């Protein structure tokens, strides 16, 4: 059973460009979470999605950031008009259900560098 | 506010000695607690979790954690450290109810095990 897959692993964008980060959850998992890890910091929750629905986006910046998890295909985290402060590692996690019983399984992350 | 604290940025132990990585939490209601480990340039790997039941939880790679409700702590322990245990360790608590499954992470503790 393949783990959570993220691509690309490394992404370099110039200021003002768009960044698209993809996440394929583990087989059988329908819950996806996105976290951001800034340098020298812990992980911060961004958004929680189920298929075709955003459940909790309380950690998403109000502008430029969006996320989706379509019926078919991977979950996408989209950052428009990137700025240097967006440089970070972005991790996706998946779980088979919600609630405290299920741990989240993390992907290897996408390291975004904005130049 | 619900939070997790890891009071030590770094813990140094000699190989073969016991190790403890500290974590305290502040949540309303019953806590669901997790420990994850992160190796350089990798995603997070799940170690163990406390949901309910026995206060001593056993996990992967010989790690265990002790839940202490009165002290609101969930310290990670291992009886005999290995050099290969050197990594970044995160404590996390699941917050929210119903369909919210997000994790709140501590800032992380770097464990250095010296030969």
Interface residues (C-beta under 8 A of the other chain):
Chain A: X4 X6 X31 X33 X35 X41 X42 X43 X44 X45 X48 X50 X55 X56 X58 X59 X91 X93 X95 X98 X99 X100 X101 X102 X103 X104 X105 X106 X107 X108 X109 X111
Chain B: X32 X34 X36 X41 X42 X43 X44 X45 X46 X49 X51 X90 X94 X96 X98 X99 X100 X101 X102 X103 X104 X105 X106 X107 X108
